[in-house]
Amino acid sequence: MFIATCVITLSLEGAFSLKDKRSVVKSILARLPRQFNVAVAEVDHQDVWQTAVIALVTVGNDKGYLHGLLEKAVAWIEDQRPDAPIDSYYIEFR
């Protein structure tokens, strides 16, 4: 069994308050579990307006499949949320 995690840092240049940030982040956090069957949470920089760090987690037996699933989730954010460009991300397994 593998546990795959993906930590994504988003740049929210259009956010001028925590309320602006929260609306973008909540939308992403609501859609990812439905689209990709992953657990998600905002894990860092909660008080910084223009940066968000979210984590995706999934569990399975096929490491390649899990890596591909998380890569697809990252690509989905890039395609569907141009208002939240990805600064960086990394995927790791346990």
N, C-alpha and C positions, 0 to 999 in steps of 0.2 A: 504494500500500500504506500502511495506517495501523497504528500501534502504539498500542493503548489501554491506559492504566494506571488503576487505581483504588486509592487508598490509604484504608484504613478504620481509624479509631481506635475500639477497643472498650473499654468500661468493664466490668471484672470485679470487681464489688463483693463477690462471694462467694468470691473467691480470697484465702486467708490464707497462702499459701506459693507458691513458684515451682512446686511440684509440682501444686497445684490449678490454677494458671494454665496450665501445660503441658498438662494433660489436656483443658481446654476448647479451647485453641488448636490442639492436634494434631488433635482431632476435626474442627474447622472446616477446617483445612488439608487433611485427607484427603478430605472430602466435596466441597468446591468443584470440584476438577479433574474428578471423576467426573460431577458434576451439570451443569457449565457448560463443560467443556473449556477451562479457563484455567490458567495457571501461577500458583502462589501461594507466598508466603513471609512469615514474620514479619520485618519490616524495621527495627523500632525498639523501644525500651523493653523489651529482653529481660530486664533485671534488675529491672523494676518489677512487683510482684505484681498490682496491680489495673488495669493498663493494658496493652493489646496493640495494636500497629500492624501490620496485615497489608497486603500489596499483591497485587493481581490484575493479570495482564497477558494480553492476547490480541492477535492480529494478523489483519488481514483487509483486504478492499478496500472494504467498505461502512461508512462512519463511523457512520451511523445504526443499523445492525445491532449494531455493536460497543458503542455507547453503551447501547442497549437491553439487550444481554446483561449488561453490568456492572451496570446498574440492577436487573435481575432477580436477580443474585447478591446484591446488597445487600438487596433485599427478602426473599430466601430466608434470609439471616442473621437479619433482624428477625423473620421468622415462625417459623423452626425453632430459634433459639437465644435464647430470652428471658433466659437466664442471662448473655448477653453483649450487652447493649444497645450500639447504635452511638452514640458521641458525635459523630462527624463523619466525612465522607468527601468525596473529590473525585475527579473523573474528568478525565484530560487525554489529549491525542493528540499524536503526533509523526509 
